[in-house]
Amino acid sequence: MAHILIAEDDKRIALLEKDYLEIDGFHVTIVSDGDDVMKRILSENFDLLLLDIMLPGKDGYDICREVRDKIDIPILMVTAKQESIDKIRGLGLGADDYIVKPFDPAELVARVKSHLARYERLMAGRTVHGDMAEDYLIQVGGLKILAKSWKVIKNGEEIHFPNREFELLKYMAMNPNIVFSKEHLFEKIWGYDYVGDSATVTVHINRIREKIEEDPKNPQIIETVWGAGYRLNL
C-alpha cells in the first residue's frame, strides 16, 4: 500500500484529498505546517508528496527544493495559484506535476496513480540495470554518464539526478548529435499515460544544464536548436 504525505494547511481540502485517496486504497498522512514536512519525510517512508505552496512556516517552493535534494519521490504541487510563472518555478525546483485548486478529486487520484506507476517502472529499471556486471559509459568532456548504474560524474564528483532528469539526459546521451523535439522527448521519457504537457521538457533541460554545463546560460553540451528542439553534442 503506497503511503502519501499531504502537506496542506486547509483542513477541508486536506481531508477531501485524504478521503478520496483512502477510498482507492492509499495510506495517507496529513501535515499542516511547512516546518514539519521535512521532519516527517526524513523519519518515515513516503511514496509521494502532495504539496501545497502556501503553507505556514516553510513554503512549498523551499520544501520542494529540499525534498528533491535528499529524496527521490514524486512531488505533486497543489495550489490556488494559476500563473504560468508559478507552475514553471515549481517544476524548475523539481516538482513532477502541478494541479490548481479547485480541482476534481478524481483527477487528483488519477494523477497520483500515474506518477506512482511511472516511478515504480523507473525504479524497476534502475534495479535491473544496477544488477548488470558491466556498465555503459558515455563521456562528454569532464562529464561521465554511467547508464546502467544511474550515475552522473562531473570532474570526478557524483551529481544527484532525480529519475526523470537522469532518464532524459541518458536518452539524449545515447542518441548524440540528433535534434529531438520537445514532443518527442516528452513521449519517450514521460509516456502517454503522464498527465501534463511537453513544456515540462524545457524545465527539466534547464535543471540538467544547471548541473552539467560550465555556463548554463551558454550551454555547450545540450544545445537548443531554435524552432526544432534540443541536441546533445558529443
N, C-alpha and C positions, 0 to 999 in steps of 0.2 A: 504494500500500500504506500503510495507516494505521500510524502509529508510536505505540505505547503505552508510557508510563513506569509501571513498577511500583515503588512505594515500600513496601518490605516487609522487615523485618529477620529474619523466619523464612525461612531458605533453602529449606526443604522446600516451604512454601506458595508462595514466590516462583517456584520452578522449576515447580511444578504449574500455576500460572497461566500462566507463560511457555509451557509445552509446549502447553496447550490453545489458547492464542491463536495460537501459531505454526502449529499444525495448520490453523487457519482462515485462515491467510494474513497475519496481522499481523506487523509488525516490532516487537520488544519489547526494551526496555532495563530493567535492574533497578538500583535504588539502595537500599541498606540503612540509610543514615544520614540522619536528618531534616535535618541541616545541609547535606547535599549536594543536596537536591531542588531548591531554587530556583536553584542554580548551573546544574544541568542544564536546568531549564525555560527559563531565560533564554538559554542558549547553544545550544540545539538546538530543532528544530521537532517538537513532540509534538502528537498529535491527541486524546489522552485520558490522564487521570491516574488510576491505580488506587492509592488512598492508604490505607495502614494508619494507625490512630490512634496506637497505642503504638509510636512509633519512638524509638530513641536519639537524643539531641540534641534537635532541634526536633520537637514532637509534631504529629500530623496536623491538629489544630484550627488551630494557628498557620500551618502550611503552607497549608491550605485558604484561610485569610483572605488571605494574601499572594499566592497564585496568583490568586485571584478579583479582587484589586485591580489586577493587572498584565496578566493574560492571560485571554482568554475561551475556555477549552476545557472539555469535560465533565469533571467530577470525580466519581468513584465511590469512596466510602469503604468500606473493607473492614476489619472489626474483630470482636473477640471479644465486645465489649460489646453487650448486648441491651436495656438500659434505654431507655425512650422518651425520657428527657431527653437521652441521648447522641445519639440519632437527630435530635432536634429541634435540638440545638446544632450538629451537623454541617450539617444543611440550612440552618440560620439563618446559617451562615458562608459559604454559597454552594455547598455540595455539591449535585450533581444527583440522587444516589441513594445508597443505603446497603445493604450486604449483610453479613450476620452469619456469622462462622465457627462451625462448619464449614458449608461451602456446597457445592452441586452445581456442579462446574466448568462443566457445560453451561449452567447458569443464568447463571453469571458471563459466559460468552461471549455469551449471548443479550442480556444487559443492555448489554454493551459495544457490540454491534452496534446495538441500539435507540438508544442515546444518540448514537452516531456518525451514524446515519442521520438522526436528528432534527436534529442540529447542522448537517449538510450542507444540509438543507432550509431551515433558518433562514438560513444564510449565503447560499444561493442567492437567497432572498427579499430579503435585505439588498442584494445586488449589483444585482438588478433594480430595486429601489426607488431605490437610490442613483444609477442612471443617468437617472432622470427629471428633466427640467429644473425643474419646479415642485414645491415641497414642499407638504405639507399640515400647516398649523399648528393646533394645539389649545392654547389658552391658558386656564389656571386661575389667576387672581391673578398672582403673580410667576413662575409655572411655565409654561414653553413646551415643548410636545412636538412635535417635527418628525417626523411619522410615516414619511416616505419616506427621510429621511437618517439615521434611527435616532439622534436626538439628544434629550437632555433638558436644558433650561437652566433653572436656578433663580436668580432675581435676577441675571441676566447671566453666571452661571458654569455651564459644562457639567458635568453629573454623569455619572459612569460607570455604565452599566447593562448587566449581562450579558444575553444573548439572551432568556432566558425572563422575566426581570423586565421587560424592555422590552416584550416581546410582551403580557404581562399588563396592564401599565399602558396600552399603546396600545389594546388591545381595550376596556378599560373607558372610556378617554377618548373613543373613537369611538362609544361607546354610553352616554353620560352619563345620570345620574339614573334608571338602571334597576338594580333589585336582581338580582344574579346569585348563584345558589347556588355553593358550593364545587365541587359535582359538575359543574355546567355549565362553570365556568371551567377545571376540570381537563380536561374533554373538549376544549374549544376550544383550549387552549394546549398541553397535553401530548399529547393524542390517545389513541386506543385502544391504540396499539402501545407505549405507555410502561408500564414495569413499576414500579408504585408505587400510591399512593392519593391521594385528594383532600386529605389532611392537609397535603401539601406546599404547597397553595394558601395556607393560613394563614401558613406560614413565609415565603413569598415576598411576601405582602401586608405582613407586618411589616417585611421588609427594604426594601420600597419606601417605606413610611411613614417609616422612619428617614432616608431621603434627601430626601423631598419635603415632609413635614409640619413646620410650625414647632414643634409639640409632638406627637411621635409617640404619646404616651400619651393624648392628647386629639385624635385625628385629625379634621380638617375636610374634607379632600379625598376620602380614601377612608374611607367610613363603614361601620361594622359594623351591619347590621340584624339584631338578635338573632333567632335561630331561622329566618332566611331566607337570609342571605349578606352580600354586600358591594355598595356602590353608590359610584360616583364622582360627586361633586357638582360640577356645572358651572353 
